[in-house]
Amino acid sequence: MRSENALFVGGPLDGRVLPVLVGMTGQPPKTYEIPVPNDDGRPPTLHVYRRAPGRVGRLGLPSGWKYEYDPEAKGSTRSLKWPWSKR
């Protein structure tokens, strides 16, 4: 699989550049979740980063991506939404 270096802004990974796997369309995932284990036996703390455009070129198109820390995020509770499902 292909990866792309992404800058992380804010939170515990502030200023780090890490390789992030990209999908078939060449874009990294919209959210990046990092579980940090706790020493006292509690469930791991989940840090969530959201994808944002990195540099914006002359035409207004993003050239690369960065991840910004989202302290209020709860993690992925997303479920599939099918068009034939009841609302």
N, C-alpha and C positions, 0 to 999 in steps of 0.2 A: 504494500500500500504506500501511497505517497504521503508525505508530511510537509508542513509549512511552518516556519518559525513564526511564533506569535508573541507579542509583547504583553505582559500582564501588568495592569495598573491598579494600585490600591491593594489593601488586604495583606495577607501574609506573603504573597508572591510578588510584591511591588518591585518593579524594575527588572524582573527576570524575563529572559527570552527562552521559551521552551518549544520544542517541536510538537505540533498538534496534527493528528491524522486528518486528512481531508476526505470528503466523500467523492462520489462519482462525478459530481458537478464541479469539483475543485474548490468547494467552500468548506471551511471548518464548521463544526457544530455550533448552534446558536448559544448553547450554554456549556460551560465546562465546570464539572463538580470535582472537588478535592476533599475526600474524607481524611480527617486527622484523628488518629486514635487517642483516646483518653487513658491516663494511667490508672484511674480509680475504678475501672470496670464499666463505666457508663458507655452508651453507644457513641460511636465516633462523631465528632463535630464536622458538619458539612459546610464547606466554603464554596460559594457559587459565583462564577464569573459569567458575564454576558458579553457576547460578541458585539463589537462596534467597528466602524470603518477606521482603518489605520491612517493612512495619508490620503488626502483628496487631491487629485490631479487637476490640471487646467480645465478639463471638461466636466468636472464635478463627479467623476467616477472614482470609487475607492481603489487604491492600489495597496492591497494587503489588509490584514485585519489585526485588531488588538482586542484584548479581553479586559473589561472593567469590572471591578469588584462590586457585588450587589449584596450588602449585608442583610437586607430584609428578605431575601429569597429563601424559600423552604426546600428547594431541590425539585427534582422532577416528579411531579404528581400528574403528569400528562397522560391521558388515555387517547386511544385512537377515536377519531370522530368520523364515522362513516356517514355518507349522505342519506342512506336509507334508515338510519337509526332515529328513534323517537327522541325528541328534545325534552 
